[in-house]
């Protein structure tokens, strides 16, 4: 089968020291410090038979993630933008849905408690947690010490077929009746980014009480999905800041109640105006530009009457936050980081939300085939109007 794979040169920056989890010449937890001159190649690969707990999935839809873009995007000195766990060469793609075409005898469906049936519609976590290290044992699989990631450090779903252990799978059969088969696959590919948003605002951010105000900075897929989740959770005002007019309109369809153009409006002043001076209980940083937006974040906290605001940093960026501790102390505010989507009931809760009508499909703005991946990865480095590009043709 044809796969879209990313290749790069292992060339650590002069000041970079390998960590204990890095593997010389193969994998690193700080990709932007190590990998240079990325290339996209169409590579022929085969999928081996499934092991006892594994399944083979025919991929029906796979989203193009901002992480994929940043693994292919390079700085002036040739290093990739993506700062996280990477091991190349690897087939890209981690936001996928598909149908089971083969299953091992011990591949158990969490929905039924029985072996997976051929034809079952599923999606998958991309975080391959080990289950036996201390963070996993403590209930923090997103921080597994032996973590692998589908499409980052092991082969992903920019391919017709993928083999995955059943422990990471979740059935999306509940989508079929409400949405029909074609839309079911598209929504299934959105469970992963929506779960990243859910983990950020509900698990790490602590959620909200119905009637509270929230601010979302950035309307990429995670920011857009957060609008849906927070509105469904009962937020009074879901205020989105986003420079793209097309993305702002999309976010209104996804659950935002107010949108702000940060190019032409002062974000903090508008938030305080919309909330009549109260500010926000939760602020999600989903731009990847924390040093740019942080002055607005602090002004919302400092001048708003809301006490105990939580700021959640979810976008990955090799950027420093100009933090003022006094603001956090006086206003009893918190800043937390959010990574991943596994554990805590996140995937099944997101699937339940979508199954009962939380339609996040407006974020899909374009469908492509495998042959179009490279040109779209290039285009997304500068184009902010497309939100979620989804691969639906794998021939």
Order of alpha helices (4+ residues) and beta strands (2+ residues): beta-beta-beta-beta-alpha-beta-beta-beta-beta-beta-alpha-beta-beta-beta-alpha-alpha-alpha-beta-alpha-beta-alpha-beta-alpha-beta-alpha-beta-alpha-beta-alpha-beta-alpha-beta
